[in-house]
Amino acid sequence: MNITNGLFISTVLFIFCVKLCADEETAFNPNDPLAYNYRGYSFAKNGDWEKAISDYSESIRLNSNAAISYIYRGFAYSRIGNWQKSIDDYSKAIQLNPNDSMSYGNRGYAYYFDGEYDKAIKDLSVAIELDPKTIANRDYRGKAYLSEGKYDPSIADFSYVIDLNTNDEMAFEGRGSAYLQKYNFSQAITDYSHALQIDPKNSAVLGGRGYAYYKMRNLDSALNDLNRAIDFLPNYVLALNTRGSIYLYKREYEKAINDFSKVIDLNPEDFVAHENRATCYYLMLDFTNAIKDQTVVLEQRPTFAAAYLRRAMYYNSLNKYDEAVKDYKQSIINDSKYAEAYNDFAWLLATCPISVERNGSEAVKLATTACSLTNWKLWNFVGTLADAYAEAGDFDNAVKYQESAIRLKPQSAENSHDEKERLELYKTHKAYHASLPNKPTK
């Protein structure tokens, strides 16, 4: 949908009124403001917005008290994306005619497209109060509420429109998007499906429904929608990111990397695509490229604690333990309650294959914090504390906490024998150290 269609809905009524007058063949009178409005319409009809604006401006110069001329010019400005001048003209029209619902509606559209959603909502609410029958005002107020994250009033507006017109594609799309944001994926799919019955080639709706299917783990339907969306709009970032995430989930890493790379080509600062591609590289044992992508993420989100933790994991895989330590520390600085960061840092200090990197007493402190933050309920965190005590030479506590970890570990969990072997190791007063890989892959 063209971004100015909403503005056209209201303003076109005025332009047709001008056309009826313009159809009468009259000699052009350079001193008549209406003559410039008529000619301005002719230019507008042919898409020559600059000339239309020039004529409307001359009409205003000749008669600055005609609200209709400001409305025409405001509409022309909207067609070239000059939202501020459009808003200024509609404001002048409102000043001259405070009860004109169309001026409020059109200014509300202009505010919406200019990203001033709160002002759009206020203007569209006035327009609706003055003229409850113009459903475009409710459509765009619903979209403004949606953009403001006010999903319930957004749904209410779109539902009102749908009750009046079951073929309003914008309302079904908007309500579907609001339900999507509320994690009501099944209702989102229902509304998006209605919208697609009206326009089967709406790439935005296909992408939205594909994302909803993805969140419901209906991956085949998701891929079908996303493939179609990308066929219609090859540079559709949301669809590419979502399809890449599905390929990642399905372990089709090359396909996932291809989609994430396309997103990054379109927007090099898309940190989600970089992070997802980093995950793909890591799972393909390409740790160097994983670190490169994760570093870009951190350049974009320097306070993102989880990103430091992930890069630390990648550094560990390359046996770059000094760099991993730096990232663990920064992760904890960024989020002092990030239990996983404390646990993973403690694990490295307790079990690192390189003796110089191990620090049992510090590992005990970190692992204790991790357990405290998670109320001592995670068996693997308690197991890390046991490893830390063993490295610190306190085998009584190592045995104590390893036994606790075994009790906490679900019977269905894999490799329970590893925990029991670890317990026997601590009973013989030996610490556990991870094995050093023969050679990092990449």
PEBEL-V816483 format. One record per pair of residues at least 4 apart in sequence whose ideal C-beta (glycine too) atoms are under 8 Angstrom apart, sorted by sequence separation. I is the first residue (numbers start at 1). J is the second residue. D is the distance in whole Angstrom. If there is no record, write none. Layout:
i=(I;I)
j=(J;J)
d=(D;D)
This chain:
i=(1;4;5;6;7;8;11;12;13;14;15;16;17;18;19;32;33;34;35;36;37;38;39;40;41;42;44;48;49;50;51;52;53;54;55;56;57;58;59;60;66;67;68;69;70;71;72;73;74;75;76;78;82;83;84;85;86;87;88;89;90;91;92;93;94;100;101;102;103;104;105;106;107;108;109;110;112;116;117;118;119;120;121;122;123;124;125;126;127;128;135;136;137;138;139;140;141;142;143;144;146;150;151;152;153;154;155;156;157;158;159;160;161;162;164;168;169;170;171;172;173;174;175;176;177;178;180;184;185;186;187;188;189;190;191;192;193;194;195;196;202;203;204;205;206;207;208;209;210;211;212;214;218;219;220;221;222;223;224;225;226;227;228;229;230;232;236;237;238;239;240;241;242;243;244;245;246;248;252;253;254;255;256;257;258;259;260;261;262;263;264;266;270;271;272;273;274;275;276;277;278;279;280;282;286;287;288;289;290;291;292;293;294;295;296;297;298;304;305;306;307;308;309;310;311;312;313;314;316;320;321;322;323;324;325;326;327;328;329;330;331;332;334;338;339;340;341;342;343;344;345;346;347;348;354;359;360;361;362;363;364;365;366;367;368;369;370;372;374;378;379;380;381;382;383;384;385;386;387;388;390;394;395;396;397;398;399;400;401;402;403;404;405;409;415;416;417;418;419;420;421;422;423;424;426;30;43;44;77;78;111;112;145;146;179;180;213;214;235;247;248;281;282;315;316;352;358;371;389;390;411;425;426;29;43;60;63;77;94;97;111;128;131;145;162;165;179;196;199;213;230;233;247;264;267;281;298;301;315;332;335;352;376;389;425;426;28;59;93;127;161;195;229;263;297;331;351;371;374;409;425;43;44;77;78;111;112;145;146;179;180;213;214;247;248;281;282;315;316;349;350;389;390;26;43;60;77;94;111;128;145;161;162;179;196;213;230;247;264;281;298;315;332;348;349;389;59;60;93;94;127;128;161;162;195;196;229;230;263;264;297;298;331;332;349;350;371;406;409;422;28;40;41;74;75;108;109;142;143;176;177;210;211;244;245;278;279;312;313;349;370;371;386;387;40;43;74;77;108;111;112;142;145;159;176;179;210;213;214;244;247;261;278;281;312;315;386;389;21;40;56;59;60;74;90;94;108;124;128;142;158;162;176;192;196;210;226;230;244;260;264;278;294;298;312;328;332;349;350;386;406;40;74;90;108;124;142;158;176;192;210;244;260;278;331;349;367;370;371;386;405;406;40;74;108;142;176;210;244;278;312;370;386;22;39;40;56;57;73;74;90;91;107;108;124;125;141;142;158;159;175;176;192;193;209;210;226;227;243;244;260;261;277;278;294;295;311;312;328;329;346;347;385;386;21;56;90;124;158;192;226;260;294;328;346;349;350;367;368;402;406;37;71;105;139;173;207;241;275;309;346;367;383;386;18;22;36;37;40;70;71;74;104;105;108;138;139;142;172;173;176;206;207;210;240;241;244;274;275;278;308;309;312;346;382;383;386;18;22;36;52;53;56;70;86;87;90;104;120;121;124;138;154;155;158;172;188;189;192;206;222;223;226;240;256;257;260;274;291;294;308;325;328;346;347;367;402;403;52;86;120;154;188;222;256;345;346;363;364;367;402;19;36;37;70;71;104;105;138;139;172;173;206;207;240;241;274;275;308;309;366;382;383;18;36;53;70;87;104;121;138;155;172;189;206;223;240;257;274;291;308;325;343;382;52;53;86;87;120;121;154;155;188;189;222;256;257;290;291;324;342;343;346;363;364;399;402;33;34;67;68;101;102;135;203;204;271;305;306;342;363;364;380;15;19;33;36;67;70;101;104;105;118;135;169;172;186;203;206;237;271;274;305;308;379;382;383;33;49;53;83;87;117;121;143;151;185;189;203;211;219;235;253;287;291;305;321;342;343;379;399;44;78;83;112;117;146;151;166;180;185;214;248;342;360;363;364;379;398;399;15;33;67;101;102;105;108;135;139;142;169;173;176;203;207;210;237;241;244;271;305;309;360;363;379;380;32;33;49;50;66;67;83;84;100;101;117;118;135;151;169;185;186;203;208;219;237;253;271;287;288;304;305;339;340;360;364;378;379;31;37;41;44;49;65;71;75;78;83;99;105;109;112;117;139;143;146;151;167;173;177;180;185;201;207;211;214;219;235;241;245;248;253;269;279;282;287;303;309;313;321;339;342;360;361;377;379;395;37;40;44;71;74;78;81;102;105;108;112;115;139;142;146;149;173;176;180;183;204;207;210;214;241;244;248;251;275;278;282;285;306;309;312;316;325;359;360;395;33;40;67;74;101;108;111;135;142;145;169;176;203;206;210;237;244;305;308;312;321;358;360;398;319;339;350;379;395;37;44;71;78;105;112;139;146;173;207;241;275;282;309;319;322;339;387;390;33;40;67;74;101;108;142;176;203;278;305;321;337;351;383;386;390;343;347;350;343;346;350;393;339;346;349;383;347;350;351;386;390;391;343;346;350;390;339;346;349;390;387;387;14;18;14;15;14;11;15;11;11;11;8;7;7;360;7;4;4;358;3;7;351;353;350;351;352;353;350;351;352;353;354;351;353;14;13;11;10;10;11;10;7;10;7;6;7;6;4;3;319;319;319;318;317;10;317;9;10;9;10;6;6;6;287;289;287;288;286;287;285;286;285;1)
j=(5;8;9;10;11;12;15;16;17;18;19;20;21;22;23;36;37;38;39;40;41;42;43;44;45;46;48;52;53;54;55;56;57;58;59;60;61;62;63;64;70;71;72;73;74;75;76;77;78;79;80;82;86;87;88;89;90;91;92;93;94;95;96;97;98;104;105;106;107;108;109;110;111;112;113;114;116;120;121;122;123;124;125;126;127;128;129;130;131;132;139;140;141;142;143;144;145;146;147;148;150;154;155;156;157;158;159;160;161;162;163;164;165;166;168;172;173;174;175;176;177;178;179;180;181;182;184;188;189;190;191;192;193;194;195;196;197;198;199;200;206;207;208;209;210;211;212;213;214;215;216;218;222;223;224;225;226;227;228;229;230;231;232;233;234;236;240;241;242;243;244;245;246;247;248;249;250;252;256;257;258;259;260;261;262;263;264;265;266;267;268;270;274;275;276;277;278;279;280;281;282;283;284;286;290;291;292;293;294;295;296;297;298;299;300;301;302;308;309;310;311;312;313;314;315;316;317;318;320;324;325;326;327;328;329;330;331;332;333;334;335;336;338;342;343;344;345;346;347;348;349;350;351;352;358;363;364;365;366;367;368;369;370;371;372;373;374;376;378;382;383;384;385;386;387;388;389;390;391;392;394;398;399;400;401;402;403;404;405;406;407;408;409;413;419;420;421;422;423;424;425;426;427;428;430;35;48;49;82;83;116;117;150;151;184;185;218;219;240;252;253;286;287;320;321;357;363;376;394;395;416;430;431;35;49;66;69;83;100;103;117;134;137;151;168;171;185;202;205;219;236;239;253;270;273;287;304;307;321;338;341;358;382;395;431;432;35;66;100;134;168;202;236;270;304;338;358;378;381;416;432;51;52;85;86;119;120;153;154;187;188;221;222;255;256;289;290;323;324;357;358;397;398;35;52;69;86;103;120;137;154;170;171;188;205;222;239;256;273;290;307;324;341;357;358;398;69;70;103;104;137;138;171;172;205;206;239;240;273;274;307;308;341;342;359;360;381;416;419;432;39;51;52;85;86;119;120;153;154;187;188;221;222;255;256;289;290;323;324;360;381;382;397;398;52;55;86;89;120;123;124;154;157;171;188;191;222;225;226;256;259;273;290;293;324;327;398;401;34;53;69;72;73;87;103;107;121;137;141;155;171;175;189;205;209;223;239;243;257;273;277;291;307;311;325;341;345;362;363;399;419;54;88;104;122;138;156;172;190;206;224;258;274;292;345;363;381;384;385;400;419;420;55;89;123;157;191;225;259;293;327;385;401;38;55;56;72;73;89;90;106;107;123;124;140;141;157;158;174;175;191;192;208;209;225;226;242;243;259;260;276;277;293;294;310;311;327;328;344;345;362;363;401;402;38;73;107;141;175;209;243;277;311;345;363;366;367;384;385;419;423;55;89;123;157;191;225;259;293;327;364;385;401;404;37;41;55;56;59;89;90;93;123;124;127;157;158;161;191;192;195;225;226;229;259;260;263;293;294;297;327;328;331;365;401;402;405;38;42;56;72;73;76;90;106;107;110;124;140;141;144;158;174;175;178;192;208;209;212;226;242;243;246;260;276;277;280;294;311;314;328;345;348;366;367;387;422;423;73;107;141;175;209;243;277;366;367;384;385;388;423;41;58;59;92;93;126;127;160;161;194;195;228;229;262;263;296;297;330;331;388;404;405;41;59;76;93;110;127;144;161;178;195;212;229;246;263;280;297;314;331;348;366;405;76;77;110;111;144;145;178;179;212;213;246;280;281;314;315;348;366;367;370;387;388;423;426;58;59;92;93;126;127;160;228;229;296;330;331;367;388;389;405;41;45;59;62;93;96;127;130;131;144;161;195;198;212;229;232;263;297;300;331;334;405;408;409;60;76;80;110;114;144;148;170;178;212;216;230;238;246;262;280;314;318;332;348;369;370;406;426;72;106;111;140;145;174;179;194;208;213;242;276;370;388;391;392;407;426;427;44;62;96;130;131;134;137;164;168;171;198;202;205;232;236;239;266;270;273;300;334;338;389;392;408;409;62;63;79;80;96;97;113;114;130;131;147;148;165;181;199;215;216;233;238;249;267;283;301;317;318;334;335;369;370;390;394;408;409;62;68;72;75;80;96;102;106;109;114;130;136;140;143;148;170;174;177;182;198;204;208;211;216;232;238;242;245;250;266;272;276;279;284;300;310;313;318;334;340;344;352;370;373;391;392;408;410;426;69;72;76;103;106;110;113;134;137;140;144;147;171;174;178;181;205;208;212;215;236;239;242;246;273;276;280;283;307;310;314;317;338;341;344;348;357;391;392;427;66;73;100;107;134;141;144;168;175;178;202;209;236;239;243;270;277;338;341;345;354;391;393;431;353;373;384;413;429;72;79;106;113;140;147;174;181;208;242;276;310;317;344;354;357;374;422;425;69;76;103;110;137;144;178;212;239;314;341;357;373;387;419;422;426;380;384;387;381;384;388;431;378;385;388;422;387;390;391;426;430;431;384;387;391;431;381;388;391;432;431;432;68;72;71;72;72;71;75;72;74;75;75;75;78;431;79;78;79;433;81;86;431;433;431;432;433;434;432;433;434;435;436;434;436;102;102;102;102;105;106;106;106;109;109;109;110;112;113;113;436;437;440;440;440;134;441;134;136;136;137;136;139;140;440;442;441;442;441;442;441;442;442;170)
d=(5;6;7;8;6;5;6;6;7;7;6;7;7;6;6;8;7;6;6;6;7;7;7;6;6;7;7;6;6;7;7;6;6;7;6;6;6;7;7;6;8;6;6;6;6;6;7;6;7;7;7;7;6;6;6;6;6;6;7;6;6;6;7;6;6;7;6;6;6;6;7;6;6;6;6;6;8;6;6;7;6;6;6;7;6;6;6;6;6;6;6;6;6;6;7;6;6;6;6;6;8;6;6;7;6;6;6;7;7;6;6;7;6;6;8;7;6;6;6;6;6;6;6;6;7;7;8;6;6;7;6;6;6;7;7;6;7;7;7;5;6;6;6;6;6;6;7;6;6;7;7;8;6;6;7;7;6;6;7;6;6;6;7;6;6;8;6;6;6;6;6;6;7;7;6;6;6;8;6;6;7;7;6;6;7;7;6;6;7;6;6;8;7;6;6;6;6;7;7;6;6;6;6;7;6;6;7;6;6;6;7;7;7;7;7;6;6;7;7;6;6;6;7;7;6;6;7;7;8;6;6;7;7;6;6;6;6;7;6;6;7;6;8;7;6;6;6;6;6;7;6;6;6;5;8;6;6;7;6;6;6;7;7;6;6;6;7;7;5;7;6;7;7;7;7;6;6;6;7;6;8;6;6;6;6;6;6;7;6;7;7;6;6;5;7;7;6;6;7;7;6;7;7;7;7;7;4;7;4;7;4;7;4;7;4;7;4;7;8;4;7;4;6;4;7;4;8;5;4;6;7;5;8;5;7;7;7;8;7;7;7;8;7;7;6;7;8;6;7;7;6;7;7;6;8;7;7;6;7;6;7;5;7;7;8;8;5;7;7;7;5;6;6;5;7;6;8;7;6;6;6;4;4;4;4;4;4;5;4;4;4;4;4;4;4;4;4;4;5;7;7;4;4;8;4;5;4;5;4;5;4;8;5;4;6;4;5;4;5;4;5;4;5;7;6;4;5;7;4;6;5;6;4;7;5;7;4;7;4;6;5;7;4;6;5;6;5;7;6;6;7;8;7;8;7;8;7;8;8;8;7;8;7;8;7;8;7;8;8;7;5;6;8;7;4;6;5;6;5;6;8;5;7;8;5;6;5;6;8;5;7;8;5;7;4;7;5;6;7;8;6;8;7;8;5;7;8;5;7;8;4;7;8;5;7;8;5;7;8;4;7;8;6;7;8;6;7;6;4;8;5;8;8;8;8;8;8;8;8;8;8;8;8;8;8;4;7;7;6;8;6;7;4;3;3;3;3;3;3;4;4;8;4;4;5;5;5;7;5;5;5;7;5;4;6;7;5;4;5;7;5;4;5;7;5;4;6;7;5;5;5;7;5;5;6;7;5;5;7;7;8;8;5;4;6;4;4;4;4;4;4;4;4;4;4;7;7;5;6;7;7;7;7;7;7;7;7;7;7;7;8;4;7;8;6;6;4;7;7;4;7;7;5;6;6;5;7;7;5;7;7;5;7;6;5;7;7;4;7;7;4;7;7;8;5;7;6;6;7;7;8;6;6;7;8;6;6;7;7;6;7;8;7;6;7;7;7;6;7;7;7;7;7;8;7;6;7;7;6;6;7;8;7;4;8;8;6;6;8;8;7;8;7;8;8;5;4;8;7;5;5;6;5;5;5;5;5;4;6;6;4;5;5;4;5;6;5;5;5;5;7;5;4;5;4;5;4;5;4;5;5;5;4;5;4;6;5;5;5;5;4;7;7;4;5;7;4;7;4;6;4;7;5;7;6;5;7;5;7;6;5;6;6;7;4;7;6;8;7;8;8;8;7;8;8;8;7;8;7;7;4;6;7;6;8;4;7;4;7;5;7;8;8;5;5;7;8;5;7;5;5;8;5;7;5;6;8;8;5;8;5;7;4;7;8;5;4;8;8;7;6;8;5;5;7;8;7;5;4;8;5;8;8;8;6;8;6;8;8;6;8;6;6;4;6;6;5;8;4;6;7;4;4;4;8;6;7;6;7;7;4;7;7;4;6;6;6;8;7;4;4;7;8;7;4;8;8;4;5;7;8;4;6;7;8;4;5;7;6;5;6;5;7;4;8;7;7;6;6;5;7;7;4;8;7;8;8;7;4;7;7;8;8;5;6;7;7;7;4;6;7;6;6;5;5;6;6;5;6;7;6;7;5;6;5;5;7;7;6;6;6;7;5;6;8;8;5;5;6;7;6;5;7;4;5;7;8;5;6;6;6;6;6;6;8;8;5;6;5;8;6;5;5;7;5;6;6;8;8;4;6;6;6;6;6;8;7;7;6;8;8;5;7;7;7;8;3;8;6;8;7;8;7;7;8;7;7;8;7;7;6;7;8;7;8;5;8;8;6;6;7;8;8;4;7;8;5;6;8;7;8;8;8;7;7;7;7;7;8;7;6;8;8;5;8;8;7;8;7;7;8;8;8;8;7;7;6;5;6;6;7;7;5;7;5;4;5;5;4;8;8;7;7;7;7;7;7;7;8;5;5;8;4;4;7;5;8;6;7;6;6;7;6;7;7;7;8;8;8;4;8;6;5;8;8;5;6;8;8;8;8;6;8;6;7;5;8;5;7;6;7;5;4;7;7;7;5;5;6;5;6;8;5;5;7;7;7;6;7;7;6;5;7;7;8;8;6;4;8;6;7;5;6;7;7;5;7;6;4;5;6;7)
